[in-house]
Amino acid sequence: MTDIYYNQISTNPLTTPSATWLRDWALITVTGPDSKSYLQGQLTCDVVSLEANQFTFGAHCDAKGKVWSLFRIFHIDGGYGLLLPRLGAEKALFELKKYSVFSKLEMVLSESELMGIISDESIAVDQTAKLQSVNVDATRTVVIGEAERLQSLIDEHSLSLIEQGVWQQHDIANGIPRVDENNQNQHIPQAFNLQAIGGISFDKGCYTGQETVARAKYRGTNKRALFIVTGLMGADATQPLSLERAVGENWRSAGQLIECVVVGETAYATIILANDTATDAQLRLAGTDTLWALGKLPYTLDEQE
């Protein structure tokens, strides 16, 4: 499959606690005395109010409000870490540091390994082992460090190793947006539902692309949103993968698929559609008669309070 982030995983039930190597993810670190002020003037989220033990979603846009990168941001090494897809991370870094020449900061792609843990109970991470961690939701934690130390953590807690696609499946089920090189600089943050998951501050002041983002909120200019879709994926699926939408008796291109994970023969994906798309909209896998359906987002499309 091309043009979307795609994984196929086994149908084995998930056993917890489990771990997966997040090889398809990258970490940008921003450190130095000007890191907070610089990021505050570049990102959609409020960096200044970010607590030491918290993370928030955020995006970096161009001057027209189109998203270059979308990430989870948190404190690390006296500065900030931005967790984002590896596919397109170098371009994201280039755009983010473009205006930092007069700021006292260092912005790099980290060489540390990334591991994801899925567990219903808290897994203790020994900070003395030079590991750092951030909880990204109620059951998932990202741990950062050297591969050998991460492997020791897996062994110490008898964690089951799982396919990376399981982590992706959790993101899709939670309606988490993804921006990588396949969709960089194409949509504004609200098309990825960033306002609904707390990734946009509308009262923090100016940042790159802020006028467009504010206009989308106050004048209702955004007409797109991220949706979850599910359906069967058979051997007759066309490449690249795309969906069509019923328009009367005809079928038209439905919108831009962002990512897809297939568990057995069931596909779970996210797609950008018109934000007024009806919940019973009829969709099908392009080139087939296989019908897909909209899933339920775990949040509303209004901005998070």
C-alpha positions in Angstrom: 0.0 0.0 0.0 1.2 3.5 -0.7 0.4 7.1 0.2 -0.9 6.1 3.7 0.8 4.6 6.8 -0.2 0.9 6.6 0.3 -2.2 8.8 -1.1 -5.7 8.8 -1.0 -7.6 12.1 -2.0 -11.0 13.3 -5.4 -11.8 14.9 -3.8 -13.0 18.2 -5.5 -11.3 21.2 -3.5 -8.6 22.9 -1.9 -9.8 26.2 -0.9 -7.2 28.7 1.4 -5.9 29.8 3.0 -5.7 26.3 5.8 -3.8 24.6 6.6 -2.8 21.0 9.5 -1.1 19.4 8.3 2.1 17.9 10.6 2.0 14.9 8.3 4.2 12.8 8.3 7.0 15.3 10.8 9.7 15.9 11.6 12.2 18.7 12.7 15.8 18.1 14.3 17.4 21.2 14.4 21.1 21.8 16.7 22.3 24.5 18.3 25.6 25.6 17.2 28.8 27.3 15.0 30.0 24.5 13.3 26.7 23.8 10.0 27.6 25.6 9.6 31.0 24.1 10.5 29.8 20.6 8.1 26.9 20.6 5.4 29.1 22.1 5.6 31.4 19.0 5.6 28.5 16.6 3.1 25.8 17.8 -0.6 25.7 18.1 -0.5 24.4 21.7 0.3 26.4 24.9 3.8 25.4 25.7 4.1 27.9 28.6 1.3 26.2 30.6 2.6 22.6 30.0 3.2 21.0 33.4 6.3 18.9 34.0 4.5 15.6 34.1 2.1 16.3 31.3 2.0 16.0 27.5 -0.3 17.8 25.0 -0.9 17.4 21.4 0.2 20.2 19.1 1.0 21.2 15.5 3.4 23.3 13.6 2.0 25.1 10.6 3.2 27.3 7.7 2.1 30.9 7.4 -1.1 29.8 5.7 -2.1 27.5 8.6 -1.2 24.2 6.8 0.2 21.5 9.1 3.9 20.6 8.7 3.9 18.3 11.7 1.6 17.1 14.4 2.9 15.6 17.6 2.7 14.9 21.3 4.9 17.4 23.2 6.3 16.9 26.7 9.2 17.9 29.0 12.5 16.1 28.6 16.2 16.8 29.3 15.4 20.3 30.6 13.6 21.1 27.4 10.9 19.5 25.2 10.4 16.4 23.3 8.1 16.2 20.2 6.9 12.6 19.4 5.9 12.3 15.8 6.0 9.8 12.8 9.5 9.1 11.5 8.2 9.4 8.0 8.6 13.1 7.3 10.4 13.9 10.6 13.4 15.4 8.9 11.2 17.8 6.9 9.3 18.6 10.1 12.5 19.4 11.8 13.7 21.6 9.0 10.5 23.7 9.0 10.4 24.0 12.7 13.9 25.2 13.2 13.8 27.5 10.1 13.5 30.7 12.2 15.6 29.7 15.2 18.9 31.1 14.0 18.7 34.0 16.5 17.4 31.9 19.4 19.5 30.1 22.0 18.4 26.6 21.5 19.3 23.2 20.0 16.8 21.3 18.0 17.7 17.8 16.8 16.3 14.4 15.9 17.1 12.2 18.9 19.2 9.1 18.5 17.4 7.4 21.4 15.3 4.3 20.9 11.5 4.5 21.5 9.5 1.7 23.0 5.7 1.6 23.7 4.2 -0.2 26.6 0.6 -1.2 26.8 -0.6 -2.2 30.3 -3.7 -1.8 32.5 -1.4 -1.3 35.4 1.5 1.1 35.9 4.9 -0.2 34.9 7.7 1.3 37.0 10.5 2.9 34.8 13.8 3.2 36.7 15.0 6.7 36.0 18.5 5.7 37.3 18.7 3.4 34.3 18.8 6.5 32.1 15.3 5.9 30.8 12.6 8.5 30.4 8.9 8.0 30.0 5.7 9.8 29.2 2.1 8.4 29.6 0.2 9.1 26.4 -3.1 7.7 27.6 -4.7 5.6 30.3 -3.0 2.3 29.2 0.0 3.4 27.1 3.5 4.7 27.9 6.4 5.7 25.6 9.8 4.9 27.1 12.9 6.6 25.7 16.5 5.4 26.1 19.2 3.1 24.8 18.1 -0.2 23.2 20.0 -2.3 25.8 18.4 -0.6 28.7 14.9 -0.8 27.1 15.5 -4.5 26.5 16.3 -4.9 30.2 13.0 -3.2 31.1 11.2 -5.7 28.8 13.0 -8.6 30.6 12.5 -7.2 34.1 8.7 -6.9 33.7 8.3 -10.0 31.5 6.6 -7.8 28.8 5.2 -9.6 25.8 6.6 -8.2 22.5 3.8 -7.3 20.1 3.6 -5.9 16.6 3.9 -2.2 16.1 0.6 -2.2 14.3 -1.2 -2.8 17.7 0.0 0.6 18.8 -1.3 2.1 15.6 -4.6 0.3 16.2 -4.9 2.1 19.6 -4.2 5.4 18.0 -6.9 4.9 15.3 -9.5 3.7 17.9 -8.8 6.8 19.9 -9.2 9.1 16.9 -5.6 10.3 17.1 -4.5 12.2 14.0 -1.3 11.5 12.0 0.7 13.8 9.9 3.6 12.4 7.9 5.2 13.0 4.5 2.1 11.7 2.7 0.0 14.6 4.0 2.3 17.3 5.2 1.4 20.9 4.3 -2.1 19.9 3.0 -4.6 20.6 5.8 -5.2 23.0 8.6 -5.1 21.6 12.2 -8.9 21.4 12.6 -9.1 19.0 9.6 -7.2 16.6 11.9 -9.6 17.3 14.9 -6.7 18.9 16.8 -9.1 21.3 18.5 -11.1 18.3 19.9 -8.1 16.7 21.6 -6.6 19.8 23.2 -4.0 20.6 20.7 -5.0 24.2 19.9 -4.9 27.1 22.3 -7.1 29.9 21.1 -6.0 32.4 23.8 -2.2 31.9 23.9 -1.3 34.7 21.5 0.3 34.7 18.1 2.1 31.8 16.4 2.8 30.8 12.9 -0.5 30.2 11.0 -2.6 31.5 13.9 -4.8 33.7 11.7 -6.0 30.8 9.6 -6.6 28.6 12.6 -8.6 31.3 14.4 -10.6 32.1 11.3 -11.6 28.4 11.0 -12.9 28.6 14.5 -14.7 31.9 14.6 -15.9 32.1 11.0 -16.5 28.4 10.4 -14.2 28.2 7.4 -13.0 24.7 8.0 -15.1 22.1 6.2 -13.1 18.9 6.9 -12.6 16.5 9.8 -10.9 13.3 10.7 -13.2 10.2 10.9 -12.6 6.6 11.8 -13.7 4.0 9.2 -13.8 0.2 9.3 -14.4 -2.5 6.8 -13.2 -5.8 5.3 -9.9 -6.0 3.4 -9.8 -8.8 0.9 -7.1 -9.9 -1.6 -8.9 -7.8 -4.3 -8.0 -4.5 -2.6 -6.6 -2.0 -5.0 -3.3 -0.2 -4.5 -3.0 2.6 -3.5 -5.8 2.0 -1.0 -8.7 4.4 -1.3 -12.4 4.7 -0.5 -15.4 5.9 -2.5 -18.6 7.5 -1.3 -22.1 6.9 -2.7 -23.5 10.0 -4.4 -26.9 9.2 -5.7 -26.4 6.2 -7.9 -22.8 6.9 -8.5 -19.5 6.5 -6.6 -17.0 9.4 -6.0 -13.7 9.6 -4.3 -14.5 9.8 -0.5 -11.5 11.7 0.8 -7.9 11.3 1.9 -7.1 8.2 3.9 -4.5 8.9 6.5 -3.5 5.5 7.9 -4.8 1.9 8.0 -4.1 -1.2 10.1 -5.5 -4.6 9.1 -6.2 -7.2 11.8 -6.9 -10.5 10.0 -9.3 -9.3 7.3 -10.7 -6.3 9.2 -9.3 -2.9 8.4 -9.3 0.1 10.8 -8.4 3.5 9.3 -8.7 7.2 9.6 -9.8 9.4 6.7 -10.4 13.2 6.2 -14.0 13.9 5.0 -16.4 16.8 4.9 -17.1 17.5 8.5 -20.9 17.3 7.9 -20.6 13.7 6.6 -23.6 11.7 7.8 -22.9 8.8 10.2 -24.7 6.5 7.8 -22.8 7.6 4.7 -22.2 4.6 2.3 -18.6 3.9 1.6 -16.8 1.2 -0.3 -13.3 0.1 -1.0 -12.4 1.6 -4.4 -12.4 -1.0 -7.2 -14.5 -3.5 -5.2 -18.0 -4.0 -3.9 -16.8 -4.2 -0.3 -18.7 -1.7 1.9 -17.0 0.2 4.7 -18.7 2.2 7.5 -17.9 5.2 9.7 -16.8 4.3 13.2 -17.6 6.4 16.3 -15.1 9.0 17.5 -14.4 8.9 21.2 -14.8 12.7 21.4 -16.9 15.5 19.9 -15.5 17.7 17.1 -15.8 20.9 19.3 -12.7 22.4 20.9 -11.8 20.7 24.1 -12.6 22.8 27.2 
